[in-house]
Amino acid sequence: MTRQKTIGSIMEMKSRGASTIGVIESGDEEVKALLDDSIEVPVHVADILTPLIYVIPLQLFAYWMAVERGCDPDRPRNLAKSVTVE
């Protein structure tokens, strides 16, 4: 997704009354101004490592949202154990 499409999506969500939270590069004031809340990650990272830098804050966000909602992140409901034998 291009930057302009992402900005357009944020603006569309805001126009519909949504709260927006984003993981952005440090210093990206244009996108930060559009978001209600943001998590900033370092910019000076090799492109190949960028996904790893973004995944960590997203995992922590998901963990703490589950805890806040009273869910046990280590025991998600509707998760069934399965075994695949070849």
ABEGO torsion letter per residue (X at the ends): XBAAAAAAAAAAAAAAGBBBBBBBBBGBAAAAAABABBBBBBABBBAAAAAAAAAAAAAAAAAAAAAAAGBBAABBBGBBBBBBBX
